[in-house]
Amino acid sequence: MILLVILSAFALLFLVKSFIIDRFEIEGSSMEPTLVKGDKVWLEKFSYGLALPFYNHLLIQWKEPEINDIVIYPLNGHFVIKRCVALAGCPLEYSVKEGYTLIVGEKVYPLSEIQYHHMFLSKEVPEGTILCIGDNCKTSIDSRNYGFVPVKDVIGKIICK
């Protein structure tokens, strides 16, 4: 009987951690000052849909990220935490007057020359994707470097520290 209770508790814990809520530790400085290295954050996994455990991809999607959501998605075998700054269809503008910049609505983000040449042909965020940038945008490696993030890859959002 005790073994059944223990196994049931582990199964319940596995289901909660796989599909509902999880805890992550911030490893870098790209989201400073909002999130700093060592912060432990709670990830709500069911915000946008049902993610497949161990696959890190949405099986069923019922909602898309919103502007200012701090989202998590896999990239090159790691989880990345960034802020969603633009949704599909959002116009993108660029300037080279005083250094390279990306203009999204009323916000201006710095670009390196390489980032500018990587992005400047994109006049809007493509369908099915979002633009994610770290709050510490001068040092963050984000969508400006690796491109737009597919919405189906966003497995959840950070809800609190």
TORLUMGU-863100 format. One record per residue (C-alpha): residue in one letter; x, y, z negated. Coordinates in steps of 0.25 Angstrom, whole numbers, padded with zeros to 4 digits, always signed. Each point is the difference from the previous one (the first is absolute). Example, Ala and Ser with C-alpha at 12.3 -4.5 7.8 and 13.67 -1.06 7.14 Angstrom:
2
A+0049-0018-0031
S+0006+0014+0002
This chain:
161
M+0000+0000+0000
I+0011+0010-0004
L+0007-0004+0013
L-0012+0004+0008
V-0001+0013-0007
I+0014+0003+0003
L-0001-0004+0015
S-0013+0009+0001
A+0007+0012-0006
F+0012-0001+0009
A-0010-0002+0012
L-0007+0012-0004
L+0012+0008-0002
F+0005-0004+0014
L-0013+0004+0006
V+0000+0014-0007
K+0015+0002+0004
S-0002-0004+0014
F-0013+0007+0004
I-0004+0010-0010
I+0011+0008-0008
D+0016-0001-0001
R+0011+0007-0007
F+0012+0005+0007
E+0013+0008-0004
I+0004+0012+0008
E+0014-0003+0005
G+0004+0012+0008
S-0001+0015+0000
S-0009+0003+0012
M-0012+0003-0008
E+0006+0009-0010
P-0005+0008-0007
T-0013-0008+0000
L+0006-0013-0002
V+0014-0002-0005
K+0010-0012+0000
G-0004-0009-0011
D-0015+0004-0001
K-0009-0011-0001
V-0013+0002+0008
W-0013-0008+0002
L-0004-0004+0014
E-0015-0002+0003
K+0001-0011+0011
F-0015+0000+0004
S-0001+0015+0003
Y+0000-0002+0015
G-0003-0015+0002
L+0004-0014-0003
A+0015-0002+0001
L+0005-0014+0003
P+0010-0004-0011
F+0014-0002+0004
Y-0003+0005+0014
N-0002+0015-0004
H-0010+0003+0011
L-0015+0003-0001
L-0009-0012+0003
I-0013+0008-0001
Q+0000+0016+0000
W-0011+0008-0006
K+0006+0013-0002
E+0012+0008+0006
P+0010+0009-0008
E-0004+0014-0002
I+0009+0013+0000
N+0009+0000-0013
D-0002-0014-0004
I+0013-0006-0004
V+0000-0013+0007
I+0009-0013+0001
Y+0003-0008+0012
P+0011-0010+0004
L+0012+0004+0008
N+0012-0008+0004
G-0002-0010-0012
H-0003+0011-0010
F-0012+0007-0006
V+0000+0015+0003
I-0008+0011-0008
K-0003+0013+0007
R-0010+0010+0001
C-0010+0000+0012
V+0001+0014+0006
A-0008-0002+0013
L-0011-0010+0006
A-0002-0005+0014
G-0004+0011+0009
C+0007+0011-0008
P+0007+0010+0008
L+0015+0001-0001
E+0008+0013+0003
Y+0015+0002+0000
S+0009+0012-0001
V+0015+0002+0003
K+0001+0015-0004
E+0007-0001-0013
G+0004-0015+0000
Y-0009-0011+0004
T-0013-0001-0007
L-0013-0009+0001
I-0013+0008-0003
V-0012-0008-0004
G-0012+0009-0003
E+0006+0011-0009
K+0011-0008-0005
V+0014+0001+0006
Y+0010-0012-0002
P+0015+0001+0004
L+0005-0009+0011
S+0014-0004+0003
E+0004+0001+0015
I-0001-0015+0001
Q-0014+0000-0007
Y-0004+0011+0010
H+0004-0007+0012
H-0006-0013-0006
M-0014+0007-0002
F-0002+0012+0009
L-0007-0007+0011
S-0011-0004-0010
K-0010+0011+0001
E-0010-0007-0010
V+0000-0012-0009
P-0003-0012+0008
E-0013-0008-0002
G+0001-0011-0010
T+0012+0007-0007
I+0003+0010-0011
L+0012+0010-0002
C+0007-0003-0014
I+0010+0010-0006
G+0007-0001-0013
D-0002+0012-0010
N+0015+0002+0000
C-0001+0003+0015
K+0015+0005+0002
T+0005-0014-0004
S-0011-0010+0002
I+0001-0010+0011
D-0014-0001+0005
S-0009+0001+0012
R+0009+0011+0006
N+0011-0011+0001
Y-0008-0013+0003
G-0013+0005+0006
F-0015-0001-0003
V-0005-0010-0010
P-0010-0010+0005
V-0013+0001-0009
K-0001-0015-0001
D+0014+0000-0006
V-0004+0009-0012
I-0003-0010-0011
G-0004+0010-0011
K+0001+0013-0007
I+0007+0005-0013
I-0010+0003-0010
C+0008+0004-0012
K+0013-0001-0007
